[in-house]
């Protein structure tokens, strides 16, 4: 490769806030009664079931290490995780 040729730029890692903004419209198509948030204590993107507001139920959707490992890029994984969480309620 010639010295003046540009090296490929590595893909920028998405932050959890970027993913939440990207996934929120998709989540409301899959399950309108669910909400995404970020938990600093759990270091994860969490999902909350809003069907019964007096007994909110939540779980980790993706941890930051999973995101860094690229698990969120697996085709169909987001929808599978959402459906699995909502089916438990």
Phi and psi in degrees as GROMACS dihedral restraints (atoms count N, CA, C in turn):
[ dihedral_restraints ]
;  ai    aj    ak    al  type     phi  dphi    fc
    3     4     5     6     1   -61.9    20    10
    4     5     6     7     1   151.1    20    10
    6     7     8     9     1   -62.7    20    10
    7     8     9    10     1   -28.7    20    10
    9    10    11    12     1   -87.0    20    10
   10    11    12    13     1    -7.5    20    10
   12    13    14    15     1   -70.2    20    10
   13    14    15    16     1   141.8    20    10
   15    16    17    18     1   -76.8    20    10
   16    17    18    19     1   138.3    20    10
   18    19    20    21     1   -82.1    20    10
   19    20    21    22     1   149.2    20    10
   21    22    23    24     1   -61.7    20    10
   22    23    24    25     1   138.7    20    10
   24    25    26    27     1   -85.7    20    10
   25    26    27    28     1   126.7    20    10
   27    28    29    30     1   -64.9    20    10
   28    29    30    31     1   147.0    20    10
   30    31    32    33     1   -64.2    20    10
   31    32    33    34     1   132.4    20    10
   33    34    35    36     1   -69.7    20    10
   34    35    36    37     1   131.4    20    10
   36    37    38    39     1   -69.1    20    10
   37    38    39    40     1   129.2    20    10
   39    40    41    42     1   -75.5    20    10
   40    41    42    43     1   141.2    20    10
   42    43    44    45     1   -83.1    20    10
   43    44    45    46     1   155.3    20    10
   45    46    47    48     1   -54.9    20    10
   46    47    48    49     1   -38.0    20    10
   48    49    50    51     1   -63.1    20    10
   49    50    51    52     1   -37.4    20    10
   51    52    53    54     1   -63.0    20    10
   52    53    54    55     1   -42.9    20    10
   54    55    56    57     1   -66.4    20    10
   55    56    57    58     1   -39.5    20    10
   57    58    59    60     1   -62.2    20    10
   58    59    60    61     1   -44.6    20    10
   60    61    62    63     1   -62.8    20    10
   61    62    63    64     1   -38.6    20    10
   63    64    65    66     1   -70.7    20    10
   64    65    66    67     1   -40.3    20    10
   66    67    68    69     1   -85.4    20    10
   67    68    69    70     1   -21.8    20    10
   69    70    71    72     1   -55.5    20    10
   70    71    72    73     1   -47.8    20    10
   72    73    74    75     1   -61.9    20    10
   73    74    75    76     1   -39.0    20    10
   75    76    77    78     1   -65.9    20    10
   76    77    78    79     1   -40.2    20    10
   78    79    80    81     1   -60.3    20    10
   79    80    81    82     1   -42.5    20    10
   81    82    83    84     1   -70.7    20    10
   82    83    84    85     1   -20.1    20    10
   84    85    86    87     1   -75.9    20    10
   85    86    87    88     1   -39.2    20    10
   87    88    89    90     1   -75.2    20    10
   88    89    90    91     1   -50.0    20    10
   90    91    92    93     1  -146.3    20    10
   91    92    93    94     1    99.3    20    10
   93    94    95    96     1   -66.5    20    10
   94    95    96    97     1   -16.2    20    10
   96    97    98    99     1   -99.0    20    10
   97    98    99   100     1    24.8    20    10
   99   100   101   102     1  -123.7    20    10
  100   101   102   103     1   153.3    20    10
  102   103   104   105     1  -135.5    20    10
  103   104   105   106     1   141.1    20    10
  105   106   107   108     1   -99.2    20    10
  106   107   108   109     1   148.7    20    10
  108   109   110   111     1  -153.4    20    10
  109   110   111   112     1   174.1    20    10
  111   112   113   114     1  -118.3    20    10
  112   113   114   115     1   134.2    20    10
  114   115   116   117     1  -109.7    20    10
  115   116   117   118     1   114.7    20    10
  117   118   119   120     1   -68.4    20    10
  118   119   120   121     1   -36.0    20    10
  120   121   122   123     1   -66.1    20    10
  121   122   123   124     1   -36.5    20    10
  123   124   125   126     1   -96.1    20    10
  124   125   126   127     1   -10.2    20    10
  126   127   128   129     1    54.6    20    10
  127   128   129   130     1    50.7    20    10
  129   130   131   132     1  -153.8    20    10
  130   131   132   133     1   155.9    20    10
  132   133   134   135     1   -82.4    20    10
  133   134   135   136     1   125.8    20    10
  135   136   137   138     1  -109.6    20    10
  136   137   138   139     1   157.6    20    10
  138   139   140   141     1  -121.2    20    10
  139   140   141   142     1   140.0    20    10
  141   142   143   144     1  -124.8    20    10
  142   143   144   145     1   132.9    20    10
  144   145   146   147     1   -88.0    20    10
  145   146   147   148     1   114.3    20    10
  147   148   149   150     1   -99.2    20    10
  148   149   150   151     1    12.6    20    10
  150   151   152   153     1   -65.6    20    10
  151   152   153   154     1   -33.8    20    10
  153   154   155   156     1  -124.7    20    10
  154   155   156   157     1    90.2    20    10
  156   157   158   159     1   -58.4    20    10
  157   158   159   160     1   -25.5    20    10
  159   160   161   162     1   -79.7    20    10
  160   161   162   163     1    -9.0    20    10
  162   163   164   165     1  -140.0    20    10
  163   164   165   166     1    65.8    20    10
  165   166   167   168     1   -60.5    20    10
  166   167   168   169     1   137.9    20    10
  168   169   170   171     1  -123.2    20    10
  169   170   171   172     1   131.8    20    10
  171   172   173   174     1  -141.0    20    10
  172   173   174   175     1   162.6    20    10
  174   175   176   177     1  -156.5    20    10
  175   176   177   178     1   165.8    20    10
  177   178   179   180     1   -73.5    20    10
  178   179   180   181     1   129.9    20    10
  180   181   182   183     1   -90.4    20    10
  181   182   183   184     1   -50.0    20    10
  183   184   185   186     1  -142.9    20    10
  184   185   186   187     1   132.3    20    10
  186   187   188   189     1   -84.3    20    10
  187   188   189   190     1   160.3    20    10
  189   190   191   192     1   -60.9    20    10
  190   191   192   193     1   -41.0    20    10
  192   193   194   195     1   -60.7    20    10
  193   194   195   196     1   -35.0    20    10
  195   196   197   198     1   -65.8    20    10
  196   197   198   199     1   -40.8    20    10
  198   199   200   201     1   -64.0    20    10
  199   200   201   202     1   -45.3    20    10
  201   202   203   204     1   -62.0    20    10
  202   203   204   205     1   -28.9    20    10
  204   205   206   207     1   -83.5    20    10
  205   206   207   208     1    -6.6    20    10
  207   208   209   210     1    88.9    20    10
  208   209   210   211     1    11.4    20    10
  210   211   212   213     1   -59.8    20    10
  211   212   213   214     1   -31.2    20    10
  213   214   215   216     1   -70.3    20    10
  214   215   216   217     1   -11.6    20    10
  216   217   218   219     1   -90.5    20    10
  217   218   219   220     1    -7.8    20    10
  219   220   221   222     1   -68.4    20    10
  220   221   222   223     1   126.8    20    10
  222   223   224   225     1   -58.9    20    10
  223   224   225   226     1   125.8    20    10
  225   226   227   228     1    82.7    20    10
  226   227   228   229     1    -5.4    20    10
  228   229   230   231     1   -67.6    20    10
  229   230   231   232     1   -40.5    20    10
  231   232   233   234     1   -59.7    20    10
  232   233   234   235     1   -50.5    20    10
  234   235   236   237     1   -63.7    20    10
  235   236   237   238     1   -39.6    20    10
  237   238   239   240     1   -61.4    20    10
  238   239   240   241     1   -44.2    20    10
  240   241   242   243     1   -66.6    20    10
  241   242   243   244     1   -41.6    20    10
  243   244   245   246     1   -61.8    20    10
  244   245   246   247     1   -48.8    20    10
  246   247   248   249     1   -62.7    20    10
  247   248   249   250     1   -39.2    20    10
  249   250   251   252     1   -64.4    20    10
  250   251   252   253     1   -41.8    20    10
  252   253   254   255     1   -65.2    20    10
  253   254   255   256     1   -46.9    20    10
  255   256   257   258     1   -68.7    20    10
  256   257   258   259     1   -29.7    20    10
  258   259   260   261     1   -68.6    20    10
  259   260   261   262     1   -25.2    20    10
  261   262   263   264     1   -74.2    20    10
  262   263   264   265     1   -18.4    20    10
